[in-house]
Amino acid sequence: MRQASVAEAAPVDPALLARLRAVVGEAGWVDQPDAIAPYVLDQRRLWLGRTPVVLRPASTAEVAAIVRHCAAASVAIVPQGGNTGLLGGSVPDQSGREIVVNLGRMNRIREIDPLNYAMTVEAGCILAELQAAAESADRLFPLSLGAEGSCQIGGNLSTNAGGVNVLRYGNARELALGLEVVLPDGSIWDGLRALRKDNTGYDLKHLFLGAEGTLGIITAAVVKMFPRPRDVQTALIAVRDAGAACELLADLRVASGESVTGFEYMPRICFDIVFRHLKGLRDPMARAYDHYVLAELSAGRATGALREALEVVLAEALEKGQVIDAVIAESTAQAKAMWAIRHGIPEANRHEGAVIRHDVAVPVSRIAEFIATASTAVRDRYPAMRILAFGHLGDGNVHFNINQPEGGDPAAHLAEWEAVHRIVHDIVVGMRGSFSAEHGIGRFKRAELERYKSPVELALMRRIKGLLDPGGIMNPGKVV
């Protein structure tokens, strides 16, 4: 863990702290070491920083005032949502001179517009609560990921979060119609327009989506809603291999009229780990297979057409040898049990010891090639390491995790982190893929960005950063 004591005093001007305290009041002021601790430790417990205070503003005006005071004093700000990121982007450094601004108190749903299929929300809204709010209006907010019970929409948008529904609905970037942002000088950009068409120059919201708080603080957003599915068909499918899974996906997309909502690939080792460590889960199939797909199709009307399309495609795939076996959920409970296996993989894998993780993406057509090539390359150098290649096959995102050898030494395994990264990421980039598909850059992948982004791309990113944040106060040390 990269750490420093959170109890030490931080060298920030007391006069500035007094001004900030006056802005947020006692309800938004956190300065006791025990209370600060959860805000300065990242989700994976890799980064522990220091801050003199955590500010929890209750309004956009308060955020703007905080930024103006900090900009005038050249004091850095670390914007923070639910602090569920995996790359150290939401925690301060060890200098003790960075102020954490947590948006959790800004959690109002300002407006739900069912006819426009849009919802205006503040950055601190918990993702699961937005899903529930959309459902109460007979609509769907489709962003869904493992941390949805604690992550906040501002963080989701700032990191361009992905999740299990990207295939059908897109990343967080595609779900945002408009933003409200406090800029590094404390001014407020009101871009909360709930329009599908607005061709009036540069689309400024895309500067801040995925920028991880380095260009400004997202304080509110207009997000898209969709018709709530009335017909959902879920199937666990044993396939010949990853290549057959890609072929099956293509056939399902055609047969269902682009109704495939989720398409998750899992090798058998994932099932074994889940059943070994998580109670209450069981295998829906009578025997074990080497490769599986969890497929979900959804539609706004329950006509029976989706079930028919799914059954026809599976029957044809069985004849072609793409599919070996399949179980279609007959109830919501059965579907949830299938998804519990997929969602349980990260939690179960924590019990397997040290893991070298990769969040990568390649074109769907090259997923099977990538998994085979990367697996061979890793095993050639590290024969005892265990490979878990699973994830969102439908959008090309593979979580290519390398577990320590059984009975191995965790520290020795993690000592190979950089060497394993180089093997995997070189292969990914060689396939014109991404070394960070949905988790962003944060602090953890800055060196990878330097290695793999072209000089032109890096120069453009730095010029944008320098133009919008000339004082370098917004989440310094992250991304660029």
N, C-alpha and C positions, 0 to 999 in steps of 0.2 A: 504494500500500500504506500502511495506517495502521500506523506502526511506531515502535519505540523500541529502543535497543540492549539486547540481552539480557546484555551483559557488565557493565553497571553494577550496583553494589551496591544491594540493595533495603532499605528502612528497616523491616525486621521485627525485633522484639526477639530478639537472639541466644539468650536464655534459652528462648524459645518454640521456636526452631529446635532447640535441644538436646533439649527434651522430645519433639519430633516425631521426631527422629533415633532416640531411644531406643525409640520405638514401632515403627518400621518396620525398624530395623537397616540395615546397610550395603547389603543386597540391595535394599532399597526406597527408597534415598536417591540422588537425582540432583541434583547442584549445580554441575557444571562447565558453563560456557556452551555449549560445543560439544554436550554431551549434552542440555542443556535445549532447544536450538534447535528440534528437531522437535516439541516439545510446545507451543510458544508461537506457532507459525505455522499458520494454518488451511489447509484443503485448496485453496482457490482463491487463496491467497497475497494475500488482501486485508487480513488482520489479523495483525499481529505484536506480541505483548505482552511483558511482563516478569514474571518470578517469581524469588524467591530460591532456590526448590527445587521439584522435582517429587517427590512422594511416591507410591510404588507399593506400597500395602499388600497383604498376602497373605491377609487374613482379614477377616470382618465385624467382629470384635472390634477389629482394628487401625484400621479405618475409623472405628468409633465413638470410639475413643480420640483419633484425630486431630481429629474434629469437636468433641469436648469441650474439648480444649486450645485450638483455634482460637476456639470460641464464648466461652470464658472471657477470651480476649485480644482479642475483637472483630476477628479477622482473617478475611478473606473466603476462601472455598474455591471453586475451579472444578473440578467433577467432570468427568472425561474418560474416554471409551472409546477407540475407535480413531482419534479426531480426523479423521473423514472427513466431518463435516458441512459444509454449504455456506454457512452464515449466521453464522459467527463465534461460535457458542454454546459452543464447547468450548475456547476460548483465553482467557487472562487479559487484563486491560487493561494500560495502560502505566504504572500507578502503581508497580509493583514490590511491592505489598502484598497480592497475591492468591496463595494457595498452590494449585498444581495437584495434584489427587489423581487419578492415573491408575489404572484398575481392571484393567489388563492382566494382572497376576499372579494375579488371582482368576479362574482359568479352569478350574475343575473342573466336570465333570458329576456332580452329587451322586447323581442317581438317574434311571434310565430305567424307566418303568412301561408296558410295551406294552399290557397289558390295559386300563389306564385311559387309554391314548393321551395320556400326559403325560410330561414330562421336567423335572426340577429342575436348574437350571443356575446357575452363578455369572455375575456381570455381565460379567466379562472374557472370556468364551468368544467366539471368533471365529464369526461367523454360518455360514461354510462348514463349520466343524467340527461345528456342531450339526446341519446338514443331513446330514453324513456319519454322525454318531452315530445319528440317527433311521433312516437307511437301513440301518445295521447291525442294527437291531432290526426290520427289515421294516416301517418306518413312514416317514412323510413329515413333515418340518418345512417348511412351504411358504413362509416368508418368503424372498424372493429379490430382490436388487438388485445394482446394478453393483459396489458396494464390498464384496460379501459375503466376499471373501478377506481383508479387513483390518478391517472394522467389527466392533464387539462388541455382543452382545445387550443389554447394559445401555444403551448409547447408542441402539440401535434402539428399545427400549421408552421411553426418556426423550424421544425425538423422535417417537414414534409413526410409525415408518418405514413406507413403503408398498411400492413395487416392482411387479413384473409380475404377481403372483398375487392382488392385492387383490380383483378381481372375484369370485373363487371363495371365498377364505379370509379376506378382510378385512385391515385394517391390523394393525400390531403390537399395538395395543390389544386387538383381538379375539382375539389369539393368547395372551394372558396370562390364566392362571387365578388366580395368586397372586403376591405380591411379598414380598421382604424389603427393608426400607428403613431406613437410618440417618437419623434426623430431625435437624433443625438444632441440637438441644440435646445430641446424642450418644446419645440413647436409640435402641433398636432396635425397630422394629415387625416382628414375625414374622407375616406374612400368607401364608406359603407353604402354602396349602391347595389341593389338587388337585381341587377340586369344581366341577362344572357348576352345581350348585344350592346356594346358601348365602344365604338370605333373612333375614339376621340384622342388619338395619340398614343404615347407609350402606356402600356398596361403596368402601372407602377406596383401593383400588389405583388407581382412576381419577383420584385427585388427583395421582398421580406419573407416570402414563403420559401422555407428551406435555408434561410440565412442564419439560423440559430442565434438570433438576437444580436448579431454583430453589426447590423445596420439600423436598428431601431427596436422598439418594444411594441409588439402587437397587443393592443388592449381590447379589441373587439373585432368581430368578423360577421359577415353574412355568409352562411353556408347553405349548400343545396340540400333539399330533401327530395325523396323519390316516392313513388307509390309503394304502399306497404304490401309485401308479398302475401297472397292468399293461398298460393300453392307452392310448397317447397318439397323437393324430392332430394333425398340424401342417400348416397350409396357408398359402401366400402367395397373396393374392387381390388382383387389380386391380379396384377398384370405380369406379363412376361419379363419386362425390364423397363428401365426409364424411357427408352426409345418407344416402346409400345404405349407407355403412358402419354407421351406427346402426340402420338398418332390418335389415340382415343380422344384426347382433348379436342383435336381438330374436328373429328367426326361429331362429337357432342355439340360443338359450337354450331355446326351446320344444321344438324337435325333439330336442335332446340330453338333455332332462331336467335342465337346469341343470348340465351337465358342461363348460361353457366355462371354462377355466382362465385363459387370457390372450387379450386382444384389443387389439392395438396398431395405431394408425393412423400412417401415414408418407406424406408427399407425395414426389414424385419428387426434389426437391432433396436430400432426405436420402440417397437412394441415390447420387446423383451425388457428393456430398461423401464418402461412405464409400468408394466405389470409387476416388476420386481420391487418397485419403490412406492407406488401409489395404490392405496387400498380402494376397494369398491369398483375397480374397473376389470372388465373381462373381455376376452377375445370374441368378437361377434361371429367368427368363422370356426368351423370344426377342426381345421388343421392349419398349420403354419405355412406361410409362403415367403418368398424372398423380397417381393416388391409389392407395394400397395399404393392405391390412390383413394383419397377421400374426395368425392365429387358432390357438389351441391348445385341444383338447378332451381330457379325460382321464377314465378310469374305473378302478375297482379290478379289473375282469375283462375279459379280451380275448375278447369274444364276436363281434366284427365289427359290433356295432350302432352304435358311434360312427362308424366309417368310412361305413357306410350312411347314417346321418343326415346326415353332412357332405356326402356326394355328392348326396343328394336336395335339400338346401337350396341347394347351389351350382347345381344344374341349374335349380331353380325361379328362383333369383336371376338366372341368365343369361337366362332367358326374359323376366323382368320388366325387364331392363336395369339392374339394380342392380350386377351383376357383369359384368366384361368378359372376364376371363381368370383362371385359377387353376392353381396347382401344388400338389399334395398330396405331402408328403414320403413317400418309400417306405422310408426307413431312418432310424435315429437320427442318422447322420452328416448326412443331408440336412436333417433338422430343426435340428440344431445350426448348420448353415451358414446357414439362414434366420434363426435367432435372432442369429447373429453380426452380421448386417447391422443389426438393431435395436439390439443392445447396443453396436455400434461408432459409433453416431451421436454421442454426446457426445465421445468421444475424437477422432473425425475432425473434428468441428466446431471443436476447439481450434486446428486448423491454418488456419482460415478467417479468423483475425483476431479483433477485438474482438466480443463478443457481449453484448447486453442480454437477460438471461434472465428468464422469468416461469414460475413453478410455480403454475398456477391450476387451479381446478375449477369446473365448472358442471354442472347436471343433464344427464345423457346426452342427453336429448331436445333440448337447446339447444346441443350442441357445434357442429353445423354452422353455426348462426346466430352463435355466438360467433366462430368462426374467420373467417367471412365479414365480420362487423361490425368486429372488431378489425383484420383485415388491411386493410380499406378505410380505416379511421381512421388507421392508421399510414402507409399509402402516400399518403394525401391530404396529410399533412404532410411525410413523408420519402420521396419517390418512389424514391430509389435504394437504400433499405435492403432487405435480403433477409430474408424471413420463413420460419422453420422452425417449423411448428406440428405437433408430433408427440406421441405418448405413449400413455398408458393409457386409450384411449377407453372401454373397458369399465366403468371406474369414474368417468368424467367428468374425469380429470386430464389436462390438456394442458400440455406444455412449449412455451410460445409464445415462441420465441427470435427475437431480431432481430439479424441479422448485419450487420456493417459493409458499406457498398457495396464492390463489387469495386474494388481499388486505392485504397480510401479510407484516411483517417487514423484509426488506432485511438483516439487521444486525443480527436479531434473527435467520434467516434461515442459514446464513453462519456460525453462531456460532456452528451449528450442523455438520459442514463439516467433522471433524475427526470421529465422531460417525457414520455418514452415510457411509463414506469411509470404515470403519471397517466392516460394515454389507455387503456391496457390494463386497469388495475385498476378504473377507473371503470366500464368496460363490464362487467367480471366481477361487481362488486358490484351493479350495476344488474340483473343476471340472478340475483341472490341466490346468487352463487357465492362462492368463497374465493380470496383473493390468495396463500394459501400452502397448497397441497394436501397436500404430503407432506414438505416440508423444514423446517417449523416457523417460528419467529420469530427466535430467536437474538439477535444484536445488530443484524443487518442490516435486519430488517423491523419494528423497534419503532415507527418513525414511521408505518408503514402500519397497524399495530395501533391506534395512537392515532387515526388518521384514520378508519378504517372500522368499528371496533368501537363499539357503542352505549355511552353513558355508564353504563348499568346493568351491562353486561357487564364493562366496565373496572373499575367499582367493586367488583363481586363478586370479580374476579380479585385486585385489590389487597387486599381484605379477607382473602381466603384466604392470600395471601402474608404479610400482616402477622400473622395469627394463628399460622401455623406457623413463621414465620421472623422473629420480632420484631426480632432483631438485624441482619437483612438480610445475613447472611454467605453464603448459598447462591447461588452464581453471580450476583452482583449485576450489574446493567446488561443482563441478558438477559430477554427476554419482557416483563416489567413492571418 
